Amino acid sequence: MFECVPNISEGREQATIDAVADAIRATDGVHLLNVHSDPDHNRSVFTYASESEEAIREATMRLFEIATARIDLRTHHGAHPRVGAVDVVPFVPLEGTSMAECVAAAERFARDAASRFDVPIYLYEEAAKHDYRRELPTIRSGGFEQFPHKITDERWQPDFGPSRVHPTAGVSVVGARVPLIAFNMQLGTDRVEVAQACAKAVRGISGGLRFVRALPIELKSRGIVQVSMNLLDFRRTPMHRAFSVVKEEAERFGVAVISSEVVGLVPADALYQVAEWHLRIGEFRKDIVLEERIKLRTR
């Protein structure tokens, strides 16, 4: 089973979001599992899976075709960093699929999409050809606006496609990675400096939790701010630990956490961790969950 979780730079134009979702649904053998759109981020995340590498690549090619035709980054504005109309395309191994298979699928897709759509493509995470390109924030540094200069640097020649930025679609980043959790926390204030302090406290690069990336985001339509996080390895940095760090830092400013959200889908084991921690369940086992026990008995 392959999973793919592309992010496109459109979270406001519903017709484009629906067109992408319909194209994925129409691909034989592909199951569209979730669509998450945010107008402040101006970004949408599509989660889908298939037992067929060919089918998952076909669905992603259809997404690419619609997004590159409809999204113009010259007029795109949103709170989330981006470098491409199709900003990032991660292939994720699920049951019965190896990381090596996802790396190969990512490479094949990147080569074909770059050729078909004339878009420079960079490989990241497990598919990266260079260590300094492994992490997505490094590739995305400077954003779409700075990439025409960045791409002239020999170190930033794309892995596939032309050595120039597509005028409207920018560049895209394709790779393979383990499942991550996109986890956001909304704070009861419009003070960006509070979100900045919380993001600094929790993210690994600034001394926080090793497997967390975090950004402060201003949600202007709601009059509040957000700490937007990627939990890169929930087994080593669980959701409840990241939540606690942000909550405690916000409280230093007299600010409460008013809600949190998962972007896309979350592994069941991550929620079991939260339940075990907060409920203090001794010797927690998955098979105390009704649905888990039924699955064991019916296999």
N, C-alpha and C positions, 0 to 999 in steps of 0.2 A: 504494500500500500504506500503510495506517494501522496504527500500533502504539498500544496503550494499556497503561499500567502502573499500575493502581490499587493503593493500599495501604489495607488495612482493619485496624482495631484489634482483631485476634483472631489469636493465634498458638498457642493452647493447646487450644481446643475443636475437635477434628478433624472432628466432624460438620458444623460450620459451614463450615470450610475446604473440605471435600469438597463440600458443597452448592453453594458458590459456583463451584468448579471444574467441577462437573457442569453447572451452568446455562450457563457459558461454552461448554463443549464442545457443548452441545445447540443452540447458536445457529448456524443455517445460514450458511456462508461465513466462519466465524471459526475461527482456529487457536489453541488454547491451547498456548503454547510453554514456559511455565515457571511453577511455583508454589514460592515460598520462604516458609517459616514459621519463626518463632523464638519459643520460649516466654519467653525473658527479655525480649526486646523486646515480646512479646505483640502481634505484628504479622505480617501476611502480605502478600506482594507477588505479584500475578498479572500475567503478561506474555502478551499475545495480539495477533494481527494479522489484518487482513482487507483485501481490495481494495475493500470496500464501506463507505462511511461509515455507511450505514443499519445494516449488520450490526454494526459495531463499537459504535455507539451502543446498539443493542438488547442486546448482550451486557453492556454496562456498566450499562444500566438493570436487567437481571436481577441483576447483582451488587449494585447499590444496594438493590434490593427485599429481598434475603436479609439483607444486612448490617444495614440499618436495623431490620429486624424482630427480629433475633437478638442484636444487640450492645447492651449497656446500659453507657454510659460511667460511670454513677454507681458501678458496681462493678468497673470495668476498672482494672487496675494493670499497668504495664509500664515498662521502662527507656526506651523511645523516646517522645519528645514526640508529642502527638496532640491534635487538636481535634474529631475526628469519628469516628463508627463507620466511615464511608467517609472516610478522612482526606484523601487527595489523589488526584486523577485526572488524570494528564498524557496528552495526545494528542501523538503523536510522528510526524513525517513520515518515511516510508521511501522507497524507490525510486518515482519517478513522482508523489509527492505533495508539494505545497508547504506551507510553514509557514502561509500564508494559509488554505489549506483546513483545516488542523488548528485554527487559531484559530476559524474559522467552525463547525467541528464541536463544539469545546469550548463555544462560546457556546450553540449550539442544545441541546446535552445539558444544560448547566447550567440553562438556562431551564426545560426540560421536567422535569428531576429535582426542582428546587426546588418546582415547582408540584405534582408528583405526590406527593412525600414530605414536603412541608411542612418542608423543611430549608433554612436559609440557606446560600447558596453564594457564595463569593468567587472571582473570576477572578485568575490569577497568570501570571507569566512573560510570554510573548508575547501572551497574551490579556488581560493586565491593563489596566484602564481608568484606573488611577492609578499613577504611578511609585512611590509609597510602598508600594503593595501588590504590587509586582512579585516580590519575593523571598519564598519560602515561609516561612523562619524568622520574618520580620517578621509575617506573618499569624498564624502559630502561636504567637507570643509570648504567654505567660501560660497557654497550654493551655486545655483544656476547662473547668477549674475557674474560670478568670478571665473566660471569654468572656461570661457573662451581664452583667457590668459593662462589658466592652469594647464590646459591641455597642450600648450606649446612647450611645456617642460618635458624633457625626454623621460623623466621618471613617471610622468602621467600620460604617456601614450596609452590608448585603450587596448584591452586584450583582443577585442574584435571591433570591426567597423572603422569608419573614417577617423582621421586625426583632426577632426573639427567638430564643434558642437552643432547639433541639429538646431536650426534657428528657432523652432517652436517647441520641439519635444526634448531638447536638452541632451542629457546622457542618461543611461540606465545602469543599474547595478544588479547583477545576477549572481546567485551563489547557492551554497548548501550549508545548512546549519541544523543543530539540534532544536527541539521545540523550545521556544521562549514564550514568556508571558508579557504581553503589553498591558500594563496596569497603571491607571491614572487615579490621582486623588485630587478632589476638588476642595479648595479652602474657602472659608467664609469671609473673604476679603477681596478687594480689588487691588491690593498693594503687591505689585510685582516683586518687590524686594523680599517679601516673605516667601514667595515661591522660590526665588533664587536661593535664599538661605536653606530652605528645605531640600532643594535639589542638590546643593553642595554637600549637605550633611549626609545624604543617602548614597550618592553615586561613588563608585569605586575609585575613579580617577582622581577625586579630590579628598580621598581618605575615608570614605564611607564604606559601604558594603561591596565586597569584591566583585560580585557578579551583577551589579546594577548600573545601568545608564539612566540618567535623569536630566530633564530639561524643565525650566519654568515656562509655562504657557499662559498667555492672557486670553481669557474667554470673554471677549468684549460683548458678545451678544447676551451674556448672562451676568455681566458685571462682577465676575469673580476671577480668580486665578487657579491654575492647576499645576500639579507636579506630574509630569508625564514620564513614565518609567518603562524600561525594558528590563525584565528579569531574565538574564541570560542562562541561568542554570538554577531552576527553582529548588533542586534537591540540595544545593549548597547555600543558596540564599532564598529561603522561603518567603512567600507573600506576607505572612504575618510579621516577619522581622522588618521588611521594608516599610510596611504600614506603621509599625511602632516608631521607627526612626523619624518618619515624616510627621507623625502626630505629635511626638514629643518636641520636635523642633518648632512646629507651628505654635504650640502652646507657649513657648518662650515669648512669642509676640502677642499673646492673648488671642490667638486665632484658632478656631475649631475646624476640624475636618467635617465637611457637611455631606460628602458622599465619596464613593470610589466606583471605578468601572473597569471591566476587562474589555479590551479591544480585541475582537475576534473570539477565539475559543481558548479554553484553559484545560490542561490535563486534570483528570479526576484526582490523581495522586496529590496535586498541589492543594486542592480543596480539603482532602483528607488531612494534610499537614495542618491546615488552619483549624479544622475541627479538633484534632488531637491536642493542639496547643491551647486553644481557648477553653475547651471543655474539660481539659485535664483528664482525659480518658486514659486510664492505666493500661499498658500493654495493648495499645490500639492495633487492631488487625483489619485489613480490608474486608475480610469475610464476615464481619459483624454488620456490614451494609447489606440490606435485603437484596438489592439488585445484583450485588457481587456474588452472594451466595447462590442465587438462582442461576447465574451464568455458570458457576462451577458445577452445579448439579445437572445442567442441561447440555454440557459439552460432550 
